[in-house]
């Protein structure tokens, strides 16, 4: 239940930020580990909240613990210091550099 509540709170926060307008949005490619609370965490510790979209939900339910390369739009909400990625596509990144799967 705690995980479901955390996911719902994260999605609600992302939706509110989207509706209220973010400080900026830009296309980006982010490589990171999918966290258990609808997050993408880069190797240098940056945290991106996964927006509540089909691809975001797929990542947060089916790919937790995996390293992925996500392409999409990143919005930054200065007030709460949140980076939110709306994932358009993604692929699993394996250690030898080969693509394991596609999320397009």
BELRAGI-V819181 format. One record per pair of residues at least 24 apart in sequence whose C-alpha atoms are under 10 Angstrom apart, sorted by the first residue. I is the first residue (numbers start at 1). J is the second residue. If there is no record, write none. Layout:
i=I j=J
i=I j=J
This chain:
i=3 j=36
i=3 j=37
i=3 j=38
i=4 j=37
i=5 j=37
i=6 j=36
i=6 j=37
i=6 j=38
i=7 j=36
i=7 j=37
i=7 j=38
i=7 j=39
i=7 j=50
i=7 j=52
i=7 j=57
i=7 j=60
i=8 j=37
i=8 j=38
i=8 j=52
i=9 j=37
i=9 j=38
i=10 j=37
i=10 j=38
i=10 j=39
i=10 j=49
i=10 j=50
i=10 j=51
i=10 j=52
i=11 j=37
i=11 j=38
i=11 j=49
i=11 j=50
i=11 j=51
i=11 j=52
i=11 j=53
i=11 j=56
i=11 j=57
i=12 j=51
i=12 j=52
i=13 j=49
i=13 j=51
i=13 j=52
i=13 j=80
i=13 j=82
i=13 j=84
i=14 j=49
i=14 j=50
i=14 j=51
i=14 j=52
i=14 j=75
i=14 j=77
i=14 j=82
i=14 j=83
i=14 j=84
i=14 j=85
i=14 j=86
i=15 j=51
i=15 j=52
i=15 j=84
i=17 j=75
i=17 j=76
i=17 j=77
i=17 j=79
i=17 j=80
i=17 j=82
i=17 j=84
i=18 j=51
i=18 j=75
i=18 j=76
i=18 j=77
i=18 j=84
i=20 j=77
i=21 j=75
i=21 j=76
i=21 j=77
i=22 j=74
i=22 j=75
i=22 j=76
i=22 j=77
i=22 j=78
i=22 j=79
i=22 j=82
i=22 j=83
i=22 j=84
i=23 j=75
i=23 j=76
i=23 j=77
i=23 j=78
i=23 j=79
i=24 j=74
i=24 j=75
i=24 j=76
i=24 j=77
i=24 j=78
i=24 j=83
i=25 j=73
i=25 j=74
i=25 j=75
i=25 j=76
i=25 j=77
i=25 j=83
i=25 j=84
i=25 j=85
i=25 j=86
i=26 j=72
i=26 j=73
i=26 j=74
i=26 j=75
i=26 j=76
i=26 j=85
i=27 j=71
i=27 j=72
i=27 j=73
i=27 j=74
i=27 j=75
i=27 j=85
i=27 j=86
i=27 j=87
i=27 j=88
i=28 j=70
i=28 j=71
i=28 j=72
i=28 j=73
i=28 j=74
i=28 j=75
i=28 j=85
i=28 j=86
i=28 j=87
i=29 j=69
i=29 j=70
i=29 j=71
i=29 j=72
i=29 j=73
i=29 j=74
i=29 j=85
i=29 j=87
i=29 j=89
i=29 j=90
i=30 j=68
i=30 j=69
i=30 j=70
i=30 j=71
i=30 j=72
i=30 j=73
i=30 j=74
i=30 j=85
i=30 j=87
i=30 j=90
i=31 j=67
i=31 j=68
i=31 j=69
i=31 j=70
i=31 j=71
i=31 j=90
i=31 j=91
i=31 j=92
i=31 j=93
i=32 j=65
i=32 j=66
i=32 j=67
i=32 j=68
i=32 j=69
i=32 j=70
i=32 j=92
i=32 j=93
i=33 j=63
i=33 j=64
i=33 j=65
i=33 j=66
i=33 j=67
i=33 j=68
i=33 j=69
i=33 j=92
i=33 j=93
i=34 j=59
i=34 j=60
i=34 j=61
i=34 j=62
i=34 j=63
i=34 j=64
i=34 j=65
i=34 j=66
i=34 j=67
i=34 j=68
i=35 j=59
i=35 j=60
i=35 j=61
i=35 j=63
i=35 j=64
i=35 j=65
i=35 j=66
i=35 j=67
i=36 j=60
i=36 j=61
i=36 j=63
i=36 j=64
i=36 j=65
i=37 j=61
i=37 j=64
i=38 j=64
i=39 j=64
i=39 j=83
i=39 j=84
i=39 j=85
i=40 j=64
i=40 j=65
i=40 j=66
i=40 j=67
i=40 j=68
i=40 j=69
i=40 j=70
i=40 j=83
i=40 j=84
i=40 j=85
i=41 j=67
i=41 j=68
i=42 j=67
i=42 j=68
i=43 j=67
i=46 j=83
i=47 j=82
i=47 j=83
i=47 j=84
i=47 j=85
i=48 j=74
i=48 j=75
i=48 j=76
i=48 j=82
i=48 j=83
i=48 j=84
i=48 j=85
i=48 j=86
i=49 j=74
i=49 j=75
i=49 j=82
i=49 j=83
i=49 j=84
i=49 j=85
i=49 j=86
i=50 j=74
i=50 j=83
i=50 j=84
i=50 j=85
i=50 j=86
i=50 j=87
i=51 j=75
i=51 j=83
i=51 j=84
i=51 j=85
i=51 j=86
i=51 j=87
i=52 j=84
i=52 j=85
i=52 j=86
i=52 j=87
i=53 j=85
i=53 j=86
i=53 j=87
i=53 j=88
i=54 j=86
i=54 j=87
i=54 j=88
i=55 j=86
i=55 j=87
i=55 j=88
i=55 j=89
i=55 j=90
i=55 j=103
i=55 j=104
i=56 j=85
i=56 j=86
i=56 j=87
i=56 j=88
i=56 j=89
i=56 j=90
i=57 j=87
i=58 j=103
i=59 j=87
i=59 j=90
i=59 j=91
i=59 j=103
i=63 j=92
i=66 j=91
i=66 j=92
i=66 j=93
i=66 j=94
i=67 j=91
i=67 j=92
i=67 j=93
i=67 j=94
i=67 j=95
i=68 j=92
i=68 j=93
i=68 j=94
i=68 j=99
i=68 j=100
i=68 j=101
i=68 j=102
i=68 j=103
i=69 j=93
i=69 j=99
i=69 j=102
i=69 j=103
i=70 j=103
